[in-house]
Amino acid sequence: MPVSELFARARAERPGHLALVDATGPLTYAELGEGTDRAAGWLRGQGVGAGDRVVYAGGGDRTFLALLWAAFRIGAVFVPVHPDLTDDQIDHIVRDCTATLAVCPPTAGAAARTTVEVERAAREMARTPADHTTAEVADDAVALLIYTSGTTGRPKGVVCPHRQILAAVRAVQAGLGYRADDVVLCRLPLSFDYGLYQVLLCTLTGSSLVLADRDGDVGLIRVIERHGVTVIPLVPSLAQILGLLQRKLRRATRVRLFTNTGARPSPAVMRELLDAFPGSVFASMYGMTECKRISILDPALYERHPDSVGRAIPGARIRVIGPDGRTLPAGEAGEIVVEGETVMAGYWGVPLERQSRYVRRVDGSLELHTGDQGRLDADGLLYFVGRDDDMVKRRGVRMSLSEIELAAERVPGVYAAVAPRPADESAPLLLAVRTDLAPHEVRTALARHLDPARLPDRIVPIDTVPLTANGKPDRAAVALLLLAGAAAAPSAAVATAATPVSAALTGSSRGPVAV
């Protein structure tokens, strides 16, 4: 079954139900279907056929959704790209996937066979006759290429076949239980798989999706109230904003469920958020683009297991392995490995033997070596410890920066914590915190959660946490922020370490004294 069948069913069964609200206004499933028919005709008019890659670098709106469903229906491969990427970054993706069509700035998509600006594409689609044909699409045909953020180099396209996408969206739905009468507020970029799967989940259940302006913080509670929002996917910054606004405004809402994957809001932030929205619950999740979702924590378990990311989703199997590949017993930390129906088909254009993440099993299926460190407890609950690319060695001890950040965020009064990567093993470890506490108070509390080897040398208060385009804390930007603060600081340091911030982040022992 192709992914396009999700939309075909919702369109047939709930034609008059609200499908979407974007900056232009509301749209029913029938109306979105008409836009999808025109988008299919437009794609065919651009010479796009089965298997061809379509890069789209526009925002999250009705044009995005119409092109997404149209591409699925004609058997093309949709490649969503964040609109804030530079021309060079978009050009890399266009070239890497050998796009037939790039809907993006002409300076960025010149390598595609055809390049059309986003606004022009929307105008042309509105005038294009409808195309109602549906291509025969195999279950293992590629539906999406989702490019990773490229933390270790150029972004790579994760190959997402129809079969795995359907398995993933059904498994996530089994864990979260979206309802037909739900209204989901999505403030995430649709180029980010967490945002994109909100589209799929809403379509699977026939519910409604509200695409909120990412710059409209102050009006968020009004949007929630006006549209009767019931479900909100979170990143840490959004959790903080919503908690702050709702504590101030105290509006009656229908919000029943918050979800999160990736960077997690701190327990302090979540406590405040759940208190501000009475009757709501929180589902913490863990996953990655390479297999979409791995685990979901039952909201009923959150209060007792706030650090857990839950149990394996239906169809997935999790194990934790040591450096020698041996499966570790419960309680021991190692690399998280997942197998099952949601493991995607590898990276675009990269031979399998060169893909360290994906390993072929004896039965021919792929297993994903996540590169993340975690542990399973005796009840099968998974605990995320850190990513391989945030592992550092300090004083001879290998540790995770995420582990230190999560420990800090368990301290009441700490709302966010970011540990930039030290320049080398001998450089001090810095921890930036958004907090109501003094640095020495954070350090004293942190000593109850971390052994001495993992305690930061310096704790630096910051007012805001810089974020990536996907809403995750940006360690590199925090490092620059600390360097800028060091350059502007007076000569007296306010934390415990004697080494300047500049030396910790650059490896140089010369430079201004840090704050």
C-alpha positions as CSV (number, residue, x, y, z in Angstrom):
1,M,0.0,0.0,0.0
2,P,1.5,3.4,-0.9
3,V,1.5,6.2,1.6
4,S,-0.9,8.2,-0.6
5,E,-3.7,5.8,0.4
6,L,-3.7,7.5,3.8
7,F,-4.9,10.7,2.2
8,A,-7.2,9.0,-0.2
9,R,-9.1,7.4,2.7
10,A,-9.3,10.5,4.8
11,R,-10.5,12.5,1.7
12,A,-13.2,9.9,1.0
13,E,-14.3,9.3,4.6
14,R,-14.1,12.9,6.0
15,P,-14.4,15.3,3.0
16,G,-15.9,18.1,5.0
17,H,-13.7,17.7,8.1
18,L,-11.0,20.3,8.8
19,A,-7.7,19.0,7.5
20,L,-5.5,22.0,7.8
21,V,-5.2,25.6,9.1
22,D,-2.2,27.6,7.8
23,A,-1.5,31.3,7.4
24,T,-4.0,31.5,4.5
25,G,-6.9,30.0,6.5
26,P,-8.7,26.7,7.0
27,L,-8.9,23.9,4.4
28,T,-11.1,20.7,4.5
29,Y,-9.9,17.3,3.3
30,A,-12.0,17.8,0.1
31,E,-10.4,21.2,-0.5
32,L,-6.9,19.9,0.2
33,G,-7.7,17.0,-2.2
34,E,-8.5,19.4,-5.0
35,G,-5.2,21.2,-4.4
36,T,-3.4,17.8,-4.5
37,D,-5.1,17.0,-7.8
38,R,-3.8,20.2,-9.3
39,A,-0.4,19.6,-7.8
40,A,-0.3,16.2,-9.4
41,G,-1.1,17.7,-12.7
42,W,1.6,20.4,-12.3
43,L,4.2,17.8,-11.3
44,R,3.5,15.8,-14.4
45,G,3.6,19.0,-16.5
46,Q,7.1,19.6,-15.1
47,G,8.1,16.1,-16.4
48,V,8.1,14.4,-13.0
49,G,7.4,10.7,-13.0
50,A,7.8,7.6,-10.9
51,G,11.1,7.6,-9.0
52,D,12.0,11.2,-9.8
53,R,13.2,13.3,-6.9
54,V,11.3,16.6,-6.1
55,V,13.1,19.0,-3.8
56,Y,10.9,21.4,-2.0
57,A,12.4,24.3,0.0
58,G,9.2,26.2,0.9
59,G,7.6,26.7,4.3
60,G,5.0,24.4,5.9
61,D,1.7,25.3,4.3
62,R,-1.0,24.0,2.0
63,T,1.4,24.1,-1.0
64,F,3.8,21.8,0.9
65,L,1.0,19.3,1.7
66,A,-0.5,19.4,-1.8
67,L,2.9,18.6,-3.3
68,L,3.7,16.0,-0.7
69,W,0.5,14.0,-1.4
70,A,0.7,14.5,-5.1
71,A,4.3,13.3,-5.2
72,F,3.3,10.1,-3.3
73,R,0.4,9.5,-5.6
74,I,2.4,9.7,-8.8
75,G,5.2,7.6,-7.4
76,A,7.8,10.5,-7.2
77,V,10.2,10.9,-4.3
78,F,9.5,14.0,-2.2
79,V,12.6,15.7,-0.7
80,P,11.6,18.3,1.9
81,V,14.2,21.0,2.7
82,H,14.2,23.6,5.4
83,P,13.6,27.0,3.7
84,D,16.2,28.7,5.9
85,L,19.1,26.6,4.5
86,T,21.7,28.5,2.5
87,D,21.9,28.3,-1.3
88,D,25.0,26.1,-0.9
89,Q,23.2,23.7,1.4
90,I,20.2,23.4,-0.9
91,D,22.5,23.0,-3.9
92,H,24.3,20.1,-2.1
93,I,20.9,18.3,-1.6
94,V,19.7,19.0,-5.2
95,R,23.0,17.6,-6.6
96,D,23.2,14.7,-4.1
97,C,19.7,13.3,-5.0
98,T,20.0,14.3,-8.7
99,A,16.7,16.1,-8.5
100,T,14.4,16.2,-11.5
101,L,12.6,19.3,-10.1
102,A,13.7,21.7,-7.4
103,V,11.2,24.1,-6.0
104,C,13.6,26.6,-4.4
105,P,15.5,29.8,-5.2
106,P,17.0,29.5,-8.7
107,T,20.5,30.2,-7.5
108,A,20.2,27.1,-5.2
109,G,18.6,24.6,-7.6
110,A,20.5,25.1,-10.8
111,A,21.7,21.5,-10.8
112,A,18.1,20.2,-11.1
113,R,16.6,19.5,-14.5
114,T,14.0,22.1,-13.8
115,T,14.0,24.8,-11.1
116,V,10.9,26.8,-10.1
117,E,10.7,29.4,-7.4
118,V,8.3,28.6,-4.5
119,E,5.9,31.4,-5.1
120,R,5.7,30.8,-8.8
121,A,5.1,27.1,-8.2
122,A,2.1,27.9,-6.0
123,R,0.6,30.3,-8.5
124,E,1.0,27.8,-11.4
125,M,-0.5,25.0,-9.4
126,A,-3.6,27.0,-8.7
127,R,-4.2,27.4,-12.4
128,T,-3.3,23.8,-13.4
129,P,-6.1,21.3,-14.4
130,A,-6.6,18.5,-11.9
131,D,-5.0,15.1,-12.5
132,H,-6.8,12.3,-10.8
133,T,-4.6,9.4,-11.9
134,T,-2.8,7.3,-9.4
135,A,0.4,5.4,-10.2
136,E,1.1,1.8,-9.3
137,V,3.6,2.1,-6.5
138,A,5.5,-0.8,-4.9
139,D,5.7,-1.0,-1.2
140,D,9.5,-0.9,-1.3
141,A,9.5,2.1,-3.6
142,V,11.1,5.2,-2.2
143,A,8.6,7.8,-1.0
144,L,10.8,10.3,0.9
145,L,14.4,11.4,1.2
146,I,14.9,13.2,4.5
147,Y,18.3,14.8,4.8
148,T,19.9,14.6,8.2
149,S,21.3,17.7,9.9
150,G,24.9,16.7,9.0
151,T,26.5,17.1,12.5
152,T,29.4,15.0,11.3
153,G,29.7,16.4,7.7
154,R,27.5,17.0,4.7
155,P,23.9,16.0,5.2
156,K,22.9,12.5,4.0
157,G,19.6,11.6,2.6
158,V,17.8,8.8,4.6
159,V,15.9,6.6,2.1
160,C,12.3,6.2,3.4
161,P,10.2,3.6,1.4
162,H,6.4,3.5,1.5
163,R,6.4,0.3,3.6
164,Q,8.6,1.6,6.4
165,I,6.8,5.0,6.5
166,L,3.4,3.3,7.0
167,A,4.8,1.0,9.6
168,A,6.3,3.9,11.5
169,V,3.2,6.1,11.4
170,R,1.0,3.2,12.6
171,A,3.4,2.3,15.4
172,V,3.6,5.9,16.6
173,Q,-0.2,6.1,16.5
174,A,-0.5,2.9,18.5
175,G,1.7,4.5,21.2
176,L,0.2,8.0,21.2
177,G,-3.5,7.4,20.3
178,Y,-4.3,10.4,18.2
179,R,-8.1,10.7,17.8
180,A,-10.3,11.7,14.9
181,D,-11.5,14.8,16.8
182,D,-8.0,15.9,17.7
183,V,-6.5,19.3,16.7
184,V,-2.7,19.1,16.5
185,L,-0.7,22.3,16.8
186,C,2.5,21.9,14.7
187,R,5.1,24.6,15.2
188,L,7.9,22.4,13.9
189,P,9.4,22.6,10.4
190,L,7.8,20.1,8.1
191,S,11.3,19.3,6.7
192,F,12.0,17.9,10.1
193,D,10.6,14.4,10.4
194,Y,9.0,15.1,13.7
195,G,7.0,17.8,12.0
196,L,6.4,15.8,8.8
197,Y,5.0,12.9,10.7
198,Q,2.4,15.2,12.3
199,V,0.9,15.5,8.8
200,L,0.9,11.7,8.4
201,L,-0.6,11.1,11.9
202,C,-3.4,13.6,11.3
203,T,-4.1,12.1,7.9
204,L,-4.1,8.5,9.3
205,T,-6.7,9.5,12.0
206,G,-8.6,12.1,9.9
207,S,-7.8,14.8,12.5
208,S,-6.9,18.4,12.0
209,L,-3.5,20.1,11.7
210,V,-2.8,23.7,12.7
211,L,0.5,25.0,11.3
212,A,1.5,27.8,13.5
213,D,3.8,30.7,12.6
214,R,7.2,30.0,14.2
215,D,7.7,33.7,14.9
216,G,4.3,34.2,16.7
217,D,5.2,33.4,20.3
218,V,2.9,35.9,22.0
219,G,-0.2,34.7,20.2
220,L,0.3,31.0,20.7
221,I,-2.2,30.6,23.6
222,R,-4.8,32.5,21.5
223,V,-4.2,30.1,18.6
224,I,-4.6,27.1,21.0
225,E,-7.8,28.5,22.3
226,R,-9.3,29.6,19.0
227,H,-8.8,26.3,17.2
228,G,-9.5,24.0,20.2
229,V,-6.0,22.5,20.1
230,T,-5.7,19.1,21.9
231,V,-2.2,17.8,21.0
232,I,1.1,19.7,20.9
233,P,4.4,18.2,19.8
234,L,7.2,20.0,21.7
235,V,10.8,21.0,21.5
236,P,12.3,22.5,24.7
237,S,12.0,26.1,23.7
238,L,8.3,25.7,22.9
239,A,7.6,24.0,26.2
240,Q,9.2,26.9,28.0
241,I,7.2,29.5,26.0
242,L,3.9,27.8,26.4
243,G,4.4,27.3,30.2
244,L,5.3,31.0,30.6
245,L,2.4,32.3,28.6
246,Q,-0.2,30.0,30.1
247,R,0.9,30.7,33.7
248,K,0.4,34.4,32.9
249,L,-2.9,34.1,30.9
250,R,-4.5,31.1,32.5
251,R,-6.9,30.4,29.6
252,A,-9.2,27.4,29.5
253,T,-8.0,25.0,26.8
254,R,-8.7,21.5,25.5
255,V,-5.0,20.5,25.4
256,R,-4.8,16.8,26.5
257,L,-1.4,15.6,25.2
258,F,2.1,16.9,24.8
259,T,4.7,14.9,23.0
260,N,8.5,15.2,22.6
261,T,11.4,13.6,20.8
262,G,15.0,14.6,20.4
263,A,16.2,17.3,22.9
264,R,13.9,17.0,25.9
265,P,12.4,19.7,28.0
266,S,13.8,19.6,31.5
267,P,11.7,18.0,34.3
268,A,11.3,21.5,35.8
269,V,9.9,22.9,32.6
270,M,7.6,19.9,32.1
271,R,6.2,20.2,35.7
272,E,5.4,23.8,35.1
273,L,3.8,23.1,31.7
274,L,1.6,20.2,32.9
275,D,0.5,22.3,35.9
276,A,-0.3,25.2,33.5
277,F,-2.5,22.9,31.4
278,P,-4.6,20.9,33.8
279,G,-5.6,17.5,32.6
280,S,-2.8,17.2,30.1
281,V,-0.2,14.4,30.0
282,F,3.3,14.0,28.5
283,A,4.6,11.3,26.2
284,S,8.4,11.3,25.9
285,M,9.8,9.5,22.8
286,Y,13.1,8.5,21.3
287,G,14.0,8.0,17.7
288,M,16.0,9.3,14.8
289,T,15.4,9.9,11.1
290,E,17.1,6.6,10.2
291,C,14.2,4.6,11.7
292,K,11.7,7.3,12.6
293,R,10.6,6.2,16.1
294,I,12.2,3.7,18.5
295,S,10.4,4.0,21.8
296,I,7.5,5.8,23.5
297,L,7.0,6.3,27.2
298,D,3.4,5.7,28.4
299,P,2.4,9.1,29.9
300,A,1.2,7.2,33.0
301,L,4.8,6.3,33.7
302,Y,6.3,9.7,33.3
303,E,6.1,10.8,37.0
304,R,7.9,7.7,38.2
305,H,10.3,7.4,35.3
306,P,10.9,11.0,34.1
307,D,14.3,10.1,32.6
308,S,13.1,7.2,30.5
309,V,12.2,7.4,26.8
310,G,9.9,4.4,27.1
311,R,9.5,0.9,25.6
312,A,10.0,-0.2,22.0
313,I,7.2,0.7,19.6
314,P,5.2,-2.1,18.0
315,G,7.3,-3.9,15.4
316,A,10.7,-2.7,16.8
317,R,13.2,-4.6,18.9
318,I,15.9,-2.8,21.0
319,R,19.1,-4.1,22.4
320,V,22.1,-2.5,23.9
321,I,25.6,-3.6,22.9
322,G,29.1,-3.2,24.1
323,P,32.2,-2.2,22.1
324,D,32.7,-5.9,21.1
325,G,29.1,-6.2,19.7
326,R,27.9,-8.3,22.6
327,T,24.4,-7.7,23.9
328,L,24.6,-6.2,27.4
329,P,22.4,-7.1,30.3
330,A,19.8,-4.8,31.8
331,G,21.3,-1.8,33.6
332,E,24.5,-1.6,31.6
333,A,25.0,1.3,29.2
334,G,26.2,0.8,25.6
335,E,25.2,1.5,22.0
336,I,21.4,1.3,21.2
337,V,20.7,-1.0,18.3
338,V,17.2,-1.3,16.8
339,E,15.7,-3.7,14.2
340,G,12.2,-4.1,12.8
341,E,9.7,-2.8,10.4
342,T,10.5,0.9,10.8
343,V,14.2,0.7,10.0
344,M,14.7,2.8,6.8
345,A,16.6,1.6,3.8
346,G,19.9,3.3,4.3
347,Y,21.5,6.5,2.9
348,W,20.9,7.7,-0.6
349,G,23.8,6.9,-3.0
350,V,26.0,5.4,-0.3
351,P,26.9,1.6,-0.7
352,L,25.7,-0.4,2.2
353,E,29.3,-1.6,3.1
354,R,30.2,2.1,3.7
355,Q,27.3,2.7,6.0
356,S,28.4,2.3,9.5
357,R,24.9,2.9,10.9
358,Y,23.1,0.2,8.8
359,V,24.1,-3.5,9.1
360,R,22.7,-6.3,7.0
361,R,21.4,-9.2,9.2
362,V,21.5,-12.9,8.3
363,D,17.8,-12.8,7.3
364,G,18.5,-9.9,4.8
365,S,16.9,-7.2,6.9
366,L,18.8,-4.1,8.2
367,E,19.5,-3.2,11.8
368,L,20.3,0.3,12.8
369,H,23.3,1.0,15.0
370,T,22.2,4.4,16.3
371,G,25.5,5.7,17.6
372,D,23.5,6.6,20.7
373,Q,24.4,5.4,24.2
374,G,21.7,4.1,26.4
375,R,20.6,1.3,28.8
376,L,17.5,-0.9,29.3
377,D,16.1,-1.6,32.7
378,A,14.7,-4.9,33.9
379,D,11.2,-3.8,32.8
380,G,12.3,-3.0,29.2
381,L,12.3,0.8,29.7
382,L,15.0,2.6,27.7
383,Y,17.1,5.4,29.1
384,F,19.0,7.6,26.7
385,V,22.5,8.5,27.9
386,G,24.0,10.4,25.0
387,R,25.0,10.4,21.4
388,D,28.4,9.1,20.2
389,D,29.1,12.4,18.7
390,D,28.7,14.1,22.1
391,M,31.0,11.7,23.9
392,V,34.1,13.3,25.3
393,K,37.1,12.0,27.3
394,R,38.1,14.0,30.4
395,R,40.7,13.1,33.0
396,G,40.8,9.7,31.5
397,V,37.0,9.2,31.9
398,R,34.7,8.8,28.8
399,M,31.4,10.6,29.3
400,S,28.5,12.1,27.5
401,L,27.7,15.8,27.3
402,S,24.0,14.9,27.1
403,E,24.3,13.0,30.4
404,I,25.7,16.1,32.1
405,E,23.0,18.4,30.6
406,L,20.2,16.0,31.6
407,A,21.6,15.9,35.2
408,A,21.6,19.7,35.4
409,E,18.1,19.9,34.1
410,R,16.9,17.6,36.9
411,V,17.9,20.4,39.4
412,P,14.8,22.4,40.4
413,G,15.2,25.9,39.1
414,V,17.3,24.9,36.0
415,Y,15.3,25.2,32.9
416,A,17.9,24.4,30.3
417,A,21.5,23.3,30.2
418,V,24.0,23.1,27.4
419,A,27.6,21.7,27.6
420,P,29.7,22.8,24.6
421,R,32.3,20.3,23.5
422,P,35.7,21.1,25.1
423,A,38.6,21.9,22.7
424,D,40.6,18.8,23.9
425,E,40.8,16.4,26.8
426,S,42.8,18.8,29.0
427,A,40.4,21.7,28.5
428,P,37.9,22.6,31.2
429,L,34.3,21.5,30.8
430,L,31.8,24.4,30.7
431,L,28.1,24.2,31.4
432,A,25.8,27.0,30.3
433,V,22.5,27.1,32.2
434,R,19.3,29.1,32.0
435,T,18.4,29.2,35.7
436,D,17.0,31.2,38.6
437,L,19.9,29.9,40.8
438,A,23.4,31.1,41.3
439,P,26.2,29.1,39.7
440,H,27.4,27.7,43.1
441,E,23.9,26.6,43.9
442,V,23.6,24.7,40.6
443,R,27.0,23.1,41.2
444,T,26.1,22.0,44.8
445,A,22.9,20.4,43.5
446,L,24.6,18.9,40.5
447,A,27.1,17.2,42.8
448,R,24.2,15.0,44.0
449,H,23.6,13.7,40.5
450,L,27.2,13.4,39.0
451,D,30.4,12.0,40.2
452,P,33.4,14.4,40.5
453,A,34.9,13.4,37.1
454,R,31.7,14.6,35.4
455,L,31.2,17.8,37.3
456,P,31.7,20.9,35.1
457,D,34.6,23.1,35.9
458,R,32.6,26.2,35.3
459,I,28.9,27.0,35.3
460,V,27.8,30.0,33.3
461,P,24.3,31.5,33.5
462,I,22.8,32.5,30.1
463,D,19.5,34.3,29.4
464,T,18.6,32.3,26.2
465,V,19.6,29.1,24.6
466,P,20.4,29.4,20.9
467,L,18.6,26.8,18.8
468,T,19.1,25.0,15.5
469,A,16.6,25.2,12.7
470,N,14.9,22.1,14.2
471,G,14.5,23.7,17.6
472,K,17.2,21.8,19.3
473,P,19.9,23.5,21.5
474,D,22.8,24.5,19.4
475,R,26.0,23.6,21.2
476,A,28.2,25.4,18.6
477,A,26.2,28.6,19.0
478,V,26.4,28.3,22.8
479,A,30.1,28.0,22.5
480,L,30.3,31.2,20.5
481,L,28.0,32.9,23.0
482,L,30.3,32.0,25.8
483,L,33.3,33.2,23.9
484,A,31.6,36.5,23.2
485,G,30.7,36.8,26.9
486,A,34.3,36.0,27.8
487,A,35.6,38.8,25.5
488,A,33.3,41.3,27.0
489,A,33.7,40.2,30.6
490,P,35.6,42.0,33.3
491,S,38.7,40.4,34.7
492,A,37.1,38.8,37.7
493,A,35.6,35.4,37.1
494,V,32.4,34.4,38.9
495,A,32.6,30.6,38.7
496,T,35.0,28.1,40.2
497,A,37.5,27.3,37.4
498,A,40.6,29.4,36.8
499,T,40.9,28.7,33.1
500,P,39.2,31.2,30.7
501,V,36.2,30.3,28.7
502,S,38.2,31.0,25.5
503,A,40.8,28.4,26.5
504,A,38.2,25.8,27.2
505,L,36.5,26.2,23.8
506,T,39.5,26.9,21.6
507,G,42.3,25.1,23.3
508,S,44.3,28.3,23.8
509,S,45.6,29.3,27.3
510,R,45.7,32.9,26.2
511,G,42.7,35.1,26.0
512,P,40.3,37.1,28.1
513,V,39.1,35.9,31.4
514,A,35.6,34.4,31.3
515,V,32.4,35.3,33.1
